Amino acid sequence: MLVPSDMIAAQSKMVYQMNKYCADRVQARKTQIHKQILEVCRIVQDVLKEVEVQEPRFISSLNDYNGRFEGLEVISPTEFEIIIYLNQMGVLNFVDDGALPGCAVLKLSDGRKRSMSLWVEFITASGYLSARKIRSRFQTLVAQACDKCAYRDVVKMIADTTEVKLRIRERIVVQITPAFKCAGLWPRSASHWPIPAIPWPHPNIVAEVKTEGFDMLSKECIALQGKNSAMEGDAWVLSFTDAENRLLQGASRRRCLSILKTLRDRHLDLPGNPVTSYHLKTLLLYECEKHPREQEWEENCIADRINGIFLQLISCLQCRRCPHYFLPNMDLFKGKSPGALENAAKQVWRLTRIMLTNARCLEEL
């Protein structure tokens, strides 16, 4: 097919703009975050060393692999989450009956004695391993460790939450979340994935993702707030971070995500935090389904993909619903105020309009 020369010229200009944006803005963001990560991990490792002395079951899994830390998620340039993987799920069964959106429980298998579990005192009378009880114990240990560690002058526990959150040097917030890794399992609530009619991702990658499994996190679940369910304190939040990262490998998908995060931090860091990096990552995964071919993710297509994601985002903000990629019954906007979502829709539309109408927009953004 012949492509008009002016279209090719416009595309090459946009590729140049994207490359320059990545070299300047995106790289600056990454460099700043990397510095923060090194400091955050040094301090958290020291705190967790103290925790382990008091309670050997909470062993730190925060290890440095050539500058990358397993279990570390960047929420924003000043907010991080660190997952601490606990040992020996052992005699507990994974129960996912759909009653708790985005969550599941761990229950003693029939006939097993509580005493066989490493976490015996956190198992309820009904045989469930309580996420809240484990988190409460971990919170107490971390609070004591903060007072003893070498960084006690710069690290403080945030008090008004059931989660384990630290404030470092008054400007960085770190959440430390106990978790179990569930390899070789796949939740029933995500069994619809992948959608058969869509040729992405490749079956080999699907098999890899399902073998790798998912994580179960001890944290507050927004989807359960206000339900007053007896199971709420026992429930573990399902997390698919590793699966999502695996799906975004190849072509320019990761690069696209880095640009989206940079645009979000510079232009969509709004009151009420209506648009997070995770919302953008989720919509990027949906965009991958809409554009399943690798050629559609080459560098000359990135601008189109970003515009497509922003248009999806506007639609979600206006409908006040953003379904989780693996668990579509779970709404990622739950708990966000209608006013914050409405304001965000206007801001995203303003940004999208600039990107659609100004070929040199990235020089200003």
C-alpha positions in Angstrom: 0.0 0.0 0.0 1.4 3.5 -0.9 1.5 5.9 2.0 1.4 9.6 1.2 4.8 11.3 1.8 3.4 14.0 4.1 2.0 11.2 6.3 5.4 9.6 6.5 7.0 13.0 7.3 4.4 13.6 10.1 5.1 10.1 11.5 8.9 10.5 11.5 8.5 13.9 13.2 6.4 12.3 15.9 8.9 9.4 16.3 11.6 12.1 16.8 9.5 13.9 19.3 8.8 10.7 21.3 12.5 9.7 21.3 13.4 13.2 22.5 10.7 13.1 25.2 12.0 9.7 26.4 15.6 10.9 26.4 14.7 14.1 28.4 11.6 13.8 30.5 11.2 10.0 30.9 14.8 9.4 31.6 14.9 12.3 34.2 11.9 10.7 36.0 13.6 7.3 36.0 16.9 8.7 37.3 15.1 10.5 40.1 13.1 7.4 41.0 16.1 5.2 41.0 17.9 7.5 43.5 14.8 7.3 45.7 14.6 3.5 45.4 18.2 3.0 46.6 17.6 5.2 49.7 14.2 3.6 50.4 15.5 0.1 50.1 18.6 0.8 52.3 16.3 2.1 55.0 13.6 -0.6 54.7 16.2 -3.4 54.7 17.6 -2.0 58.0 14.1 -1.9 59.5 13.3 -5.5 58.3 16.6 -6.8 59.7 15.4 -5.6 63.1 12.0 -7.2 62.5 13.6 -10.5 61.7 15.6 -10.5 64.9 12.3 -10.2 66.9 10.3 -12.6 64.7 12.2 -15.0 62.4 9.0 -15.9 60.4 9.1 -12.4 58.8 12.2 -12.9 56.7 13.0 -10.0 54.3 12.7 -10.9 50.7 13.9 -7.4 49.6 17.0 -8.4 47.7 19.0 -6.4 45.2 19.5 -8.1 41.8 21.8 -5.8 39.8 20.0 -2.7 40.9 16.5 -4.2 40.7 14.6 -5.2 43.9 12.1 -8.0 43.8 8.7 -7.1 45.2 9.2 -3.3 44.8 6.5 -1.3 43.0 6.7 2.4 42.2 3.3 3.9 42.8 4.6 7.5 42.1 8.0 9.2 42.5 7.4 9.7 46.2 5.3 6.6 47.0 6.5 2.9 46.9 5.2 -0.5 47.9 7.4 -3.3 49.0 6.1 -6.8 49.1 7.6 -9.2 51.7 7.0 -12.8 50.7 6.1 -15.1 53.6 7.2 -18.7 53.8 5.1 -21.9 53.9 1.5 -21.5 52.9 1.8 -25.2 53.5 -1.3 -26.8 54.8 -3.6 -24.0 53.6 -5.9 -24.2 50.6 -6.6 -21.3 48.3 -10.4 -20.6 48.2 -11.7 -18.2 45.5 -15.5 -18.5 45.4 -16.2 -15.0 44.0 -17.9 -13.8 47.2 -15.2 -11.2 47.8 -14.3 -9.2 44.6 -10.6 -9.0 44.1 -9.9 -11.2 47.1 -9.6 -14.8 48.2 -9.0 -16.7 51.5 -6.6 -19.3 52.7 -8.3 -22.1 54.7 -6.9 -25.1 56.5 -7.5 -28.2 54.4 -9.9 -30.7 55.8 -8.5 -32.8 58.6 -5.3 -30.7 59.0 -4.4 -29.6 62.4 -3.7 -25.9 63.1 -0.5 -26.8 64.8 0.9 -28.0 61.4 1.0 -24.4 60.2 3.9 -22.1 60.6 1.3 -19.3 61.2 -0.8 -21.2 63.8 -1.8 -18.3 66.0 -3.2 -16.3 63.0 -5.7 -19.0 62.0 -9.3 -18.3 63.0 -11.7 -20.7 64.7 -13.2 -21.3 61.2 -9.8 -22.4 59.9 -8.9 -19.2 57.9 -5.5 -17.6 57.9 -6.4 -14.0 58.8 -4.7 -11.4 56.6 -5.5 -8.7 59.1 -4.1 -10.6 62.1 -0.8 -11.2 60.3 -0.7 -7.6 59.2 -1.4 -6.4 62.8 1.4 -8.4 64.2 3.8 -7.2 61.4 2.8 -3.6 62.1 3.7 -3.9 65.8 7.1 -5.4 64.9 7.8 -2.7 62.3 6.9 0.0 64.8 9.4 -1.4 67.3 12.0 -1.9 64.6 11.7 1.8 63.5 12.6 2.9 67.0 15.7 0.6 67.1 17.1 0.8 63.6 20.0 3.0 62.4 17.6 5.3 60.5 15.3 6.0 63.4 15.8 9.8 63.0 14.5 9.8 59.4 11.8 7.1 59.4 8.4 7.2 61.1 5.5 4.9 61.2 2.2 6.3 59.8 -0.3 5.7 62.5 -3.8 6.2 61.2 -4.1 3.0 59.1 -4.2 -0.8 59.6 -1.5 -1.0 56.9 2.2 -0.9 57.4 3.3 2.5 56.1 6.5 4.4 56.7 7.3 8.1 56.1 10.9 8.6 55.2 12.5 12.1 55.5 8.9 13.6 55.6 8.6 13.3 51.8 8.5 9.6 50.8 5.8 7.1 51.8 6.6 3.3 51.7 4.0 0.6 52.3 5.4 -2.8 53.3 2.9 -5.6 52.5 3.2 -9.2 53.7 2.2 -11.6 50.9 2.2 -15.2 49.7 3.4 -16.2 46.3 0.9 -18.6 44.5 2.9 -20.3 41.8 1.2 -22.9 39.5 -2.3 -21.7 40.5 -4.7 -19.5 38.6 -7.8 -17.9 40.3 -11.3 -19.0 39.3 -12.3 -15.3 39.2 -9.8 -14.7 36.4 -10.7 -17.9 34.5 -12.2 -15.9 31.6 -8.7 -14.8 30.6 -7.5 -14.9 27.9 -10.5 -14.1 25.8 -10.6 -16.8 23.1 -11.5 -14.5 20.2 -8.5 -12.2 20.7 -5.2 -13.3 19.3 -3.2 -11.6 22.1 -1.2 -12.7 24.1 0.4 -15.7 22.4 -0.6 -19.1 24.0 3.0 -19.7 25.1 3.0 -16.4 27.1 -0.4 -17.3 28.6 1.0 -20.6 29.7 4.0 -18.9 31.3 1.9 -16.3 33.1 -0.5 -19.0 34.5 2.5 -21.1 35.7 4.1 -18.1 37.3 0.8 -17.5 39.1 -0.1 -14.5 41.3 0.4 -13.0 44.8 -2.0 -12.8 47.8 -1.4 -9.5 49.7 -2.4 -8.6 53.2 -3.7 -5.1 52.7 -7.0 -3.2 52.8 -9.2 -4.0 49.8 -11.3 -1.0 48.6 -13.8 -3.4 47.0 -14.7 -4.8 50.4 -15.1 -1.4 52.2 -18.6 -1.0 53.7 -19.5 -4.7 53.2 -19.0 -5.6 56.9 -18.4 -9.1 55.8 -17.2 -11.5 58.5 -14.6 -12.7 56.0 -13.2 -9.2 55.3 -10.4 -9.4 57.9 -9.4 -12.8 56.7 -9.4 -12.0 53.0 -6.2 -11.6 51.0 -6.0 -9.2 48.0 -5.2 -10.8 44.7 -2.3 -9.2 42.8 -1.1 -9.9 39.3 1.9 -7.5 39.1 4.3 -10.2 37.7 1.7 -11.4 35.1 1.1 -7.8 34.0 4.8 -7.1 33.6 5.3 -10.3 31.6 2.5 -9.3 29.2 4.1 -5.9 28.6 7.4 -7.3 27.4 8.2 -7.0 23.7 7.9 -4.2 21.1 7.5 -0.7 22.6 4.9 -1.6 25.3 7.1 -0.9 28.3 8.3 2.3 26.6 4.7 3.3 26.1 4.0 2.7 29.8 7.0 4.9 30.8 5.7 7.8 28.7 2.2 7.4 30.1 3.6 7.4 33.7 5.7 10.5 33.0 2.7 12.4 31.5 0.6 11.3 34.5 3.1 12.6 37.0 3.5 15.9 35.2 -0.1 16.7 34.2 -2.6 14.3 36.0 -1.4 14.3 39.6 -4.7 15.6 40.7 -6.6 16.1 44.1 -8.1 12.8 45.2 -5.6 10.9 43.1 -8.2 9.8 40.5 -5.7 8.7 37.9 -2.8 6.4 39.1 0.0 4.7 37.2 -1.9 1.4 37.8 -5.0 2.7 35.9 -2.8 3.6 32.9 -1.1 0.1 33.1 -4.5 -1.5 33.1 -5.7 0.5 30.1 -2.5 -0.3 28.3 -3.2 -4.0 28.7 -6.7 -3.5 27.2 -5.1 -1.5 24.3 -2.8 -4.5 23.7 -6.0 -6.6 23.1 -7.4 -4.0 20.7 -4.1 -4.0 18.8 -2.8 -7.5 19.1 -0.1 -7.4 16.3 3.5 -6.6 17.2 3.7 -4.2 14.3 1.1 -2.0 16.0 3.5 -1.5 18.9 6.5 -0.3 16.9 7.9 3.1 17.7 6.1 4.9 14.8 2.7 3.7 16.4 3.3 4.8 20.0 1.6 8.2 19.6 -1.5 6.4 18.3 -1.5 3.9 21.2 -1.1 6.7 23.8 -4.0 8.6 22.3 -6.1 5.5 22.3 -5.3 4.8 25.9 -6.2 8.4 26.9 -9.5 8.2 25.0 -10.3 4.9 26.9 -9.4 6.7 30.1 -11.8 9.6 29.4 -14.6 7.1 28.7 -13.8 5.2 32.0 -13.7 8.5 34.0 -17.0 9.6 32.5 -18.6 6.2 33.3 -17.0 6.2 36.7 -15.8 2.7 36.2 -12.4 1.2 35.3 -12.4 -2.6 35.4 -9.4 -4.5 36.6 -7.7 -6.3 33.6 -7.7 -9.8 35.1 -10.7 -9.3 37.5 -13.2 -7.2 35.4 -15.8 -7.4 38.3 -13.5 -5.3 40.3 -13.7 -1.5 39.7 -10.4 0.3 40.1 -12.3 3.6 40.6 -14.2 2.4 43.7 -13.7 4.8 46.5 -12.8 7.8 44.3 -15.0 10.8 44.6 -17.3 11.6 41.6 -15.9 15.2 41.6 -12.3 14.0 41.4 -13.2 11.7 38.5 -15.1 14.5 36.7 -12.2 16.9 37.1 -9.8 14.2 35.9 -11.9 13.6 32.7 -11.6 17.3 31.8 -7.9 17.3 32.4 -7.3 14.1 30.4 -9.4 15.5 27.6 -7.4 18.8 27.6 -4.2 16.7 27.4 -5.5 14.5 24.6 -6.7 17.4 22.6 -3.2 18.9 22.7 -1.7 15.6 21.6 -4.1 15.1 18.8 -3.8 18.7 17.3 -0.2 19.7 18.0 2.5 17.7 16.3 5.1 19.4 18.5 3.2 19.0 21.8 5.8 16.9 23.5 8.2 19.8 23.5 5.8 21.5 26.0 4.5 18.5 27.9 
